[in-house]
Amino acid sequence: MAKTLDDFITQATDEIEAEKPVTLQLGSDVRELTDDEYANLITQRANAYWDAYQYDYIEARQIAYGSIGDQLDMQYADLLNDTTTWADHIAQVKSDNPKPE
């Protein structure tokens, strides 16, 4: 099921509520966050989760694909041996690291 930014806002809100009170230390002064600071913290955390959900698969795929040279070697071997090693590899990487809907 695809997630939305609202799902991550709910998650971040629940987490921050469970962590309360969150304090801030400025020099020797310690104080709890204001309502606005709590709201900003929730927004920042939700946006970080959203970004990870939207974009982390890209880096995971890039690592799993391997180098262009290795992929070209697979393709060449497939041509010589009438195999589908490269296509199978790409399909597996995509399956293991799905793009969010």
C-alpha positions, 0 to 999 in steps of 0.5 A: 500500500502506498504511503502518503506524507500524511501517514508520515506526519501521523507517525512523526506526531505519535513519536514526538508525543511519546518522546515528550517532554523534549528539551532544549539547552541554551547555555545553562538554561534548559527549557521544553520546546514551544508548541511551534517548535514541536510542530516544526520538529514533527514537520522535519521528521515527517519530511525526512521519512517522506524523502527516504520513502520516495528516494532511498530505493534509487541509491539501493538500486544503483548499488545493487546494479553493479558497475556498467562494465559488469553489466556490459560483461553480463550482456556480452556473455548473454549474447554468446551463451543465449542466456538472460543473466543480465535481464534476470539480474535487473529484474531482481534488483527492481523487485528487491528495491521497488519504486514507491507507488 
